[in-house]
């Protein structure tokens, strides 16, 4: 990650080609990786505790009511303010994929390359 950040600094003109990866760049990369790890572990813990089931039901309900594919924006509009803070497009995509894997719908790629979900049968 530090290498990627360093390349971004090179592209932005904030570093010279001959420069080594700076200590501050390594610290920022470490902080970013720690943050992403914590987010992923939190998501797994939420799903293991059953918290992901509400998002899954929201995704499926939105697709059923739309009678067609729904995107993250459609789902996001149905979430409460608190849910929006703890849920993002990646979590919605994971819920869509979980539903598709269980046989309740189909994950599709939208016109702009975004993930959409179409319900094919009712949830129990």
Phi and psi restraints in degrees (value plus and minus 20) as a CYANA .aco file:
   2 UNK   PHI     -82.0   -42.0
   2 UNK   PSI     -57.6   -17.6
   3 UNK   PHI     -83.4   -43.4
   3 UNK   PSI     -61.1   -21.1
   4 UNK   PHI     -85.1   -45.1
   4 UNK   PSI     -64.6   -24.6
   5 UNK   PHI     -82.1   -42.1
   5 UNK   PSI     -59.2   -19.2
   6 UNK   PHI     -83.0   -43.0
   6 UNK   PSI     -62.0   -22.0
   7 UNK   PHI     -83.5   -43.5
   7 UNK   PSI     -56.7   -16.7
   8 UNK   PHI     -84.0   -44.0
   8 UNK   PSI     -60.0   -20.0
   9 UNK   PHI     -83.7   -43.7
   9 UNK   PSI     -58.8   -18.8
  10 UNK   PHI     -83.0   -43.0
  10 UNK   PSI     -66.0   -26.0
  11 UNK   PHI     -84.1   -44.1
  11 UNK   PSI     -53.7   -13.7
  12 UNK   PHI    -102.5   -62.5
  12 UNK   PSI     -27.6    12.4
  13 UNK   PHI      62.5   102.5
  13 UNK   PSI      -5.8    34.2
  14 UNK   PHI    -108.3   -68.3
  14 UNK   PSI     -25.2    14.8
  15 UNK   PHI    -164.2  -124.2
  15 UNK   PSI     136.5   176.5
  16 UNK   PHI    -115.4   -75.4
  16 UNK   PSI     132.6   172.6
  17 UNK   PHI     -77.3   -37.3
  17 UNK   PSI     -53.2   -13.2
  18 UNK   PHI    -103.1   -63.1
  18 UNK   PSI     -29.8    10.2
  19 UNK   PHI     -88.0   -48.0
  19 UNK   PSI     126.3   166.3
  20 UNK   PHI    -101.9   -61.9
  20 UNK   PSI     146.0   186.0
  21 UNK   PHI     -87.7   -47.7
  21 UNK   PSI     104.3   144.3
  22 UNK   PHI     -95.5   -55.5
  22 UNK   PSI     139.7   179.7
  23 UNK   PHI     -83.4   -43.4
  23 UNK   PSI     -57.6   -17.6
  24 UNK   PHI     -87.1   -47.1
  24 UNK   PSI     -53.5   -13.5
  25 UNK   PHI     -87.3   -47.3
  25 UNK   PSI     -60.2   -20.2
  26 UNK   PHI     -85.6   -45.6
  26 UNK   PSI     -59.9   -19.9
  27 UNK   PHI     -84.4   -44.4
  27 UNK   PSI     -62.3   -22.3
  28 UNK   PHI     -85.1   -45.1
  28 UNK   PSI     -60.1   -20.1
  29 UNK   PHI     -84.6   -44.6
  29 UNK   PSI     -60.9   -20.9
  30 UNK   PHI     -83.1   -43.1
  30 UNK   PSI     -63.5   -23.5
  31 UNK   PHI     -83.8   -43.8
  31 UNK   PSI     -60.5   -20.5
  32 UNK   PHI     -84.6   -44.6
  32 UNK   PSI     -65.9   -25.9
  33 UNK   PHI     -83.9   -43.9
  33 UNK   PSI     -62.3   -22.3
  34 UNK   PHI     -80.1   -40.1
  34 UNK   PSI     -62.7   -22.7
  35 UNK   PHI     -82.8   -42.8
  35 UNK   PSI     -66.6   -26.6
  36 UNK   PHI     -86.0   -46.0
  36 UNK   PSI     -57.3   -17.3
  37 UNK   PHI     -83.0   -43.0
  37 UNK   PSI     -65.0   -25.0
  38 UNK   PHI     -83.2   -43.2
  38 UNK   PSI     -60.9   -20.9
  39 UNK   PHI     -82.3   -42.3
  39 UNK   PSI     -67.2   -27.2
  40 UNK   PHI     -83.7   -43.7
  40 UNK   PSI     -62.8   -22.8
  41 UNK   PHI     -85.0   -45.0
  41 UNK   PSI     -57.9   -17.9
  42 UNK   PHI     -84.5   -44.5
  42 UNK   PSI     -60.4   -20.4
  43 UNK   PHI     -84.2   -44.2
  43 UNK   PSI     -63.9   -23.9
  44 UNK   PHI     -83.7   -43.7
  44 UNK   PSI     -60.3   -20.3
  45 UNK   PHI     -84.6   -44.6
  45 UNK   PSI     -60.4   -20.4
  46 UNK   PHI     -83.5   -43.5
  46 UNK   PSI     -64.4   -24.4
  47 UNK   PHI     -85.6   -45.6
  47 UNK   PSI     -61.7   -21.7
  48 UNK   PHI     -83.5   -43.5
  48 UNK   PSI     -51.3   -11.3
  49 UNK   PHI    -105.3   -65.3
  49 UNK   PSI     -20.5    19.5
  50 UNK   PHI      71.4   111.4
  50 UNK   PSI     -18.9    21.1
  51 UNK   PHI     -90.9   -50.9
  51 UNK   PSI     -44.1    -4.1
  52 UNK   PHI     -92.3   -52.3
  52 UNK   PSI     -36.9     3.1
  53 UNK   PHI     -84.9   -44.9
  53 UNK   PSI     -53.9   -13.9
  54 UNK   PHI     -84.7   -44.7
  54 UNK   PSI     -62.2   -22.2
  55 UNK   PHI     -84.3   -44.3
  55 UNK   PSI     -61.4   -21.4
  56 UNK   PHI     -80.9   -40.9
  56 UNK   PSI     -64.9   -24.9
  57 UNK   PHI     -84.8   -44.8
  57 UNK   PSI     -58.7   -18.7
  58 UNK   PHI     -83.3   -43.3
  58 UNK   PSI     -63.9   -23.9
  59 UNK   PHI     -81.2   -41.2
  59 UNK   PSI     -68.4   -28.4
  60 UNK   PHI     -86.6   -46.6
  60 UNK   PSI     -62.6   -22.6
  61 UNK   PHI     -81.3   -41.3
  61 UNK   PSI     -61.6   -21.6
  62 UNK   PHI     -81.8   -41.8
  62 UNK   PSI     -61.3   -21.3
  63 UNK   PHI     -89.1   -49.1
  63 UNK   PSI     -58.3   -18.3
  64 UNK   PHI     -84.2   -44.2
  64 UNK   PSI     -64.8   -24.8
  65 UNK   PHI     -89.4   -49.4
  65 UNK   PSI     -52.4   -12.4
  66 UNK   PHI     -96.8   -56.8
  66 UNK   PSI     -38.4     1.6
  67 UNK   PHI      35.6    75.6
  67 UNK   PSI      13.8    53.8
  68 UNK   PHI    -196.1  -156.1
  68 UNK   PSI    -194.0  -154.0
  69 UNK   PHI     -87.4   -47.4
  69 UNK   PSI     121.8   161.8
  70 UNK   PHI    -139.5   -99.5
  70 UNK   PSI     126.6   166.6
  71 UNK   PHI    -125.9   -85.9
  71 UNK   PSI     155.0   195.0
  72 UNK   PHI     -74.3   -34.3
  72 UNK   PSI     -61.1   -21.1
  73 UNK   PHI     -81.4   -41.4
  73 UNK   PSI     -59.3   -19.3
  74 UNK   PHI     -84.0   -44.0
  74 UNK   PSI     -59.9   -19.9
  75 UNK   PHI     -92.8   -52.8
  75 UNK   PSI     -62.5   -22.5
  76 UNK   PHI     -78.0   -38.0
  76 UNK   PSI     -57.2   -17.2
  77 UNK   PHI     -86.5   -46.5
  77 UNK   PSI     -38.7     1.3
  78 UNK   PHI    -112.6   -72.6
  78 UNK   PSI     -28.5    11.5
  79 UNK   PHI    -107.0   -67.0
  79 UNK   PSI     129.9   169.9
  80 UNK   PHI     -92.2   -52.2
  80 UNK   PSI     148.1   188.1
  81 UNK   PHI     -78.9   -38.9
  81 UNK   PSI     -63.1   -23.1
  82 UNK   PHI     -85.0   -45.0
  82 UNK   PSI     -60.1   -20.1
  83 UNK   PHI     -86.3   -46.3
  83 UNK   PSI     -56.3   -16.3
  84 UNK   PHI     -83.6   -43.6
  84 UNK   PSI     -52.1   -12.1
  85 UNK   PHI     -88.6   -48.6
  85 UNK   PSI     -52.0   -12.0
  86 UNK   PHI    -123.6   -83.6
  86 UNK   PSI     -21.4    18.6
  87 UNK   PHI    -144.3  -104.3
  87 UNK   PSI     119.7   159.7
  88 UNK   PHI    -153.5  -113.5
  88 UNK   PSI    -197.1  -157.1
  89 UNK   PHI     -80.7   -40.7
  89 UNK   PSI     -54.6   -14.6
  90 UNK   PHI     -86.3   -46.3
  90 UNK   PSI     -60.3   -20.3
  91 UNK   PHI     -86.5   -46.5
  91 UNK   PSI     -59.7   -19.7
  92 UNK   PHI     -85.3   -45.3
  92 UNK   PSI     -61.4   -21.4
  93 UNK   PHI     -83.1   -43.1
  93 UNK   PSI     -58.2   -18.2
  94 UNK   PHI     -85.4   -45.4
  94 UNK   PSI     -59.2   -19.2
  95 UNK   PHI     -85.4   -45.4
  95 UNK   PSI     -62.2   -22.2
  96 UNK   PHI     -79.8   -39.8
  96 UNK   PSI     -65.7   -25.7
  97 UNK   PHI     -85.8   -45.8
  97 UNK   PSI     -58.8   -18.8
  98 UNK   PHI     -82.6   -42.6
  98 UNK   PSI     -61.2   -21.2
  99 UNK   PHI     -84.6   -44.6
  99 UNK   PSI     -62.9   -22.9
 100 UNK   PHI     -85.2   -45.2
 100 UNK   PSI     -61.8   -21.8
 101 UNK   PHI     -82.8   -42.8
 101 UNK   PSI     -52.1   -12.1
 102 UNK   PHI    -103.3   -63.3
 102 UNK   PSI     -24.7    15.3
 103 UNK   PHI      68.6   108.6
 103 UNK   PSI      -3.5    36.5
 104 UNK   PHI    -116.7   -76.7
 104 UNK   PSI     -26.6    13.4
 105 UNK   PHI    -193.0  -153.0
 105 UNK   PSI    -192.2  -152.2
 106 UNK   PHI    -150.9  -110.9
 106 UNK   PSI     112.7   152.7
 107 UNK   PHI    -110.1   -70.1
 107 UNK   PSI     110.0   150.0
 108 UNK   PHI    -146.3  -106.3
 108 UNK   PSI     140.1   180.1
 109 UNK   PHI    -119.5   -79.5
 109 UNK   PSI     104.3   144.3
 110 UNK   PHI     -93.2   -53.2
 110 UNK   PSI    -199.9  -159.9
 111 UNK   PHI     -79.6   -39.6
 111 UNK   PSI     -52.9   -12.9
 112 UNK   PHI    -120.6   -80.6
 112 UNK   PSI      -8.8    31.2
 113 UNK   PHI      72.3   112.3
 113 UNK   PSI     -20.2    19.8
 114 UNK   PHI     -99.9   -59.9
 114 UNK   PSI     136.5   176.5
 115 UNK   PHI    -101.3   -61.3
 115 UNK   PSI     114.1   154.1
 116 UNK   PHI    -147.7  -107.7
 116 UNK   PSI     142.3   182.3
 117 UNK   PHI    -150.8  -110.8
 117 UNK   PSI     115.4   155.4
 118 UNK   PHI    -143.7  -103.7
 118 UNK   PSI     103.7   143.7
 119 UNK   PHI     -94.6   -54.6
 119 UNK   PSI     118.1   158.1
 120 UNK   PHI    -137.0   -97.0
 120 UNK   PSI     -39.3     0.7
 121 UNK   PHI    -173.3  -133.3
 121 UNK   PSI     142.1   182.1
 122 UNK   PHI     -93.7   -53.7
 122 UNK   PSI     130.3   170.3
 123 UNK   PHI     -97.9   -57.9
 123 UNK   PSI     131.7   171.7
